[in-house]
Amino acid sequence: MMAATRLELPLDDARVRALRAGDFVQLCGSLFTARDAVHECLAGGGAPPCDLHGAAVYHCGPVIVETASGWRVTAAGPTTSSREEPFMAALIERFGLRVIVGKGGMGPGTMAACQQHGCVYCQAVGGAAQVLAAAVQEVVAVHWRERFGSPEAIWELRVRDFPAIVTMDSHGKSLHADVLAASRQRLDTLDG
């Protein structure tokens, strides 16, 4: 197995463009959660409550418990990214997003925006919500919790060694598209 590359967030354009589909990475720094409500609001021109320029966005509705000293993340598994496809390209362009993290991959609009603006899509392991939560060192802030509720809020997390794999890079390579093509080819041989 390949060694993981530690990435200090936020990333600049050169660092993003050096990444290739298939690279194992460990994210360190600020990771912002965002789901359907946030994507739709921001794609419609809404002003973000925090600075998302050059950010890493995680498709996740974390389970977070309030404690006497702040917040504790108990589960932080990825949500299905394809739901955000109608909005993602606009957000990558508008905010210069550098990293999207989720599960299941994204479509051609997101791929084109990744190529044009210098962004990558990283797959986090589904079903490992507690393992991924262990990589969260701190909840820095929560935004729009009153507006959208806890799962849909923007949670600004400080992570260390958050594991993921680059599955869509800024050069037009998508492991998701490769798997789909190989599956279709295999299905064709079975139908014949």
N, C-alpha and C positions, 0 to 999 in steps of 0.2 A: 504494500500500500504506500502511496506517495505521502511524503510529509506535508503537513499543512503550512501554508504561508500566513503569517500573522499580518493583518492589515489594520493600521491605525486610522480610525475614522476621525474626520472626514478625509476622503481621498481626492487627489487632484486628477486632472484629465490624463496625464502621463501614466499614473499608477493604474487607473482604470483600464486604459488601453493596453497595458502590459499583461492584463489578465486574460486567460483563455478558458473556454468551456472545458470542463473537466478538472480545473484547479480546485484543490481543497484549500479552504481558507478558515482562519479564525479571526473574527471581527472583534476589535477592541475600540471602545469609545462610545459616542452617542448613537443610539438607534431609536428611531421614532416609530411607534406603532400607529397604524392607520388602517381602517376598514372601510366598508361601503359608504357610510354617511360622510366621513371626512373626504374621501375621494370625490364623491359627487359634489359636495360643497365647494371644494377647491377648484375642481374642473369647471364649475359654473362661475368662477371669478371671485369666490369668497376670499377674504383676507385671512391668512393663517394666524393663529394666536401665538406662534413662535417662529423662529427663523428656520426655514426648511431649505434654504439655498445650499446646494452641494451636499444635502443630507443623505443618510441611509434610512430607508423606510421599510418597516417590517409589517407584512400583512398578518396581523395577530390581534386577538382580543384577549389579553392576558388575564389570568385570575390573580387578583391582588387583594391582599388583606391589609387593612389599616391597623397599625400598631401604635403603642405609646410614643415611639421614636420616629414614626413616619409610615412608610409603605413597605410591604414585603411581597415579592412576586412568588407565588406558589406554583404556577403553571404558565408557560409561555410558548405553546405550540403554534405552528403556522396555520393560517387559514388558507383556503383555496384562492389562489391569485387570479384565476381566469375571470372571476367576477369583477375585477377592477380593470379589465382590458379596455372597456369603453372610455376610461378616464386617464389611463396611465401615460400615454404618449404626451397628452397635454401637460400633465404634472411634471414629467421629465423635462420637457421644454421650458415650462414656466419657472421651475425652481432649480433647474440644473442638477436634478437628483443624480447621484453617482451609483447608488446600490439599492436594489429592490430585493427583499428577502420574502419568501413565501413557500408555497408548495404547489406543484402541478404545472408550473411554467405559465407562459403568457403567449399572446398571439403576435401576428405580423405587425400590428401598429406599434406595439411596445418594442419589438425587435428593431423596427426602422428608427424609432426614437433613440434606442440604445446606441445604434450605429452613428446617427447624426450628432448626438449630444454627449456621447461618452458616458455610458451607464452599463451596468451588468445586472443580471438577474441571478440570484443565488437561491438554491434549494436548501431549506432547512428540513430536518428529518421529522416527518409527521409521526405522531404517536410517542414522541419523546418530550412532551411538554415539561415534565419536571426536570429532566436532564438539561433542557435549554434554559429553564428558569435558574438553574444553578450558575449559569454564566452571567446572570444579572447581578452586578455589584451594588447597584443603587437605583432607586427611582428618583430622578432629578426633579421632575415636575410632571404634572398632569394638566392637560388643556382640554377644554370643551366637555368635561365630565358632566356638568350640569346641563349642557345643551343636548348631548347625544347619549348619555349614560356611560357607565364604566367600560363595557366591552368595546364601544365605538369611540371612546375618547382617544386623544393623542397622549400616549404615555411616553415620556422622554426617559429612556433607560440608559444607564452606563453599563456597558457589557465588557467582559474580558474573556477572550478565547471562545467566543460564540461560534460553534462549528457550522459550516455550510459548504456547499460545492457550487462553483460557478457553472450554471447550466445554459445560460445565454450570455454571449459576450458582445463586445462592441464591434466585432468584426463580422457579424452575421451568422455565427455558428450557434446552433441550438441543439443541445442534447435531446430535448423534448421532441423536436422535429425529426431528428435522426431515429429515435425509438419508434415514432409514429410511422415513418416511411418503412422501416424494417418490419414492423408488425403488418403493415398493409402488403408488403411483398410476400411475407410468409403466409398470410391469409390467402393471397392469390394462388400460391402453390397448393394449398389445401383444397381450394375450391375446384381446381382443375383436375 
